[in-house]
Amino acid sequence: MRCLLVSAAAAAFLVATHVSSPAAVKEVPYSLVKVQFADAYQPDAAFTKMQKALADAIAKKDAQRLFALVGPTFVWRVGGDLSDQFDFGSEPVQNFKVVFGFREFGKHVDGGVADGPFWNILEAFVADNSYDIISDTLVCGPSIATLDDPDAFDAAKEKIGADDTTEWYVIFDDNTKVSATPTGAGAPVGTIGPAALPVLAYYPAARDSGPPPTHLKVLLPSGKSGWIPVSAAMPLATDRLCYALTAKGDWKIAVFEQAQ
């Protein structure tokens, strides 16, 4: 199931978010960056009910129905820590509105946010159907991988000259084919199993408008580069929504996890 879920998630998030041009790295061999996966959550009836209500509210741009799904302890985290813009003294919905562009930071009236509200980002979340179990009462989506050895990751970055602007994508499945061209023409460059790989380019080329990329050019640990479908991978770092089970037995939006 995971590869099908990844396909939906990758397409949705590339549509919803701006894709910048990848930073240049050295195409030299580096050590394989291994990853770990959390246990996948299979939605129960209550979670499925919440999913449908959330999707309907977003599709209809019904803000009030959306806000009713925000939990009483909603928090906003960046890189695992509370956001500097998280307002401890305000209602949970106030912080949710700031996160998703319904109102400006520090304001208590809606409006004033460029391109807000960010319905497209919310649409990307509900288009995904993959969730990780964080605890008995908390799940987050989309599914992500974590580094098996952060020190090994740092060593790989140093070897290829990657910096914080270099994007890394995770391959989920064994024997993923890497092609010489985005169209698949020519002899395959090789295959790769679960690992994090740096992205060298997108196809079609990244731009502010137009269709989202369908393929990623990645650098293999061998130092060779090639193309994989977007559907074969997911970002190593990506924003996530987390949902908590309340004492009443229903699910609410509990956390926005901002990657950076």
QUICOR-V388154 format. One record per helix or strand of 3 or more residues. SS is the DSSP state (hx for helix, st for strand). FROM is the first residue (numbers start at 1). TO is the last residue. Records with the same first field share a line. If there is no record, write none. Layout:
SS = FROM-TO  FROM-TO
//
This chain:
hx = 2-16  45-59  63-67  92-99  119-127  150-160  230-232
st = 35-37  70-78  132-135  138-141  145-147  168-171  176-179  190-192  195-203  215-219  225-229  233-235  240-245  251-258
//
